[in-house]
Amino acid sequence: MIGKLKGVIDSYGEDYVIVDVHGVGYQVHCSARTLQSLPAQGEAATLAIETHVREDQIRLFGFTSDLEREWFRLLQTVQGVGVKVALAVLSTLRPSELANAIALRDKAAIARTPGVGTKVAERIVTELKDKTPAFGDIDPAVVRLSADMDENRAPQPVRDAVSALVNLGYGQPQAAAAIAAAAREAGEGADTAKLIRFGLKELAK
């Protein structure tokens, strides 16, 4: 199985690149984000490769990093997600953005992907929440608060404060992050008004 290709960019197609490795041209399918990051024709490039072998064909999928390839594999463990949808998600979101969206259960961010509806986005955040390679640079307190909000376990003042920020036009993940920080600063037992005040200060930083 091919795990890596190091060669020269020969040409580009709509969703693939031909990599010339010592005179052999390998057709490698990539996400739009990966294709945009590759160098011009004639320049050297290295791609992490995922090889798919079928009865009638062998297809190579290329990634700029092992982490992106790991996400490609993980996404396909979700019901209803094949190679096409997995590449589309990775075209829309960087691995760190995808990790954060799953950590914060931000279904809307994933549903921005063309061809991904709310049901598939819901399955992605639900089925991958415990399997993700890393939650990017998300504060664990924000992850906990987002889960508590999602399952109605958060204290009422916290829920009300997040809801107030959402009503002011902030996104749910952004509001949850601000209130998580506000709750730390304001201390246990802070009322809704105090949390909102501290939360707005956090958002203004």
Secondary structure by P-SEA (a helix, b strand, c coil): cccccccccccccccbbbbbcccbbbbbbbcaaaaaaccccccccccbbbbbbcccbbbbbbbccaaaaaaaaaaaacccccaaaaaaaaacccaaaaaaaaaacccccccccccccaaaaaaaaaaacccccccccccaaaaaaaaaaaaccccaaaaaaaaaaaaacccaaaaaaaaaaaaaaacccccaaaaaaaaaaaaac
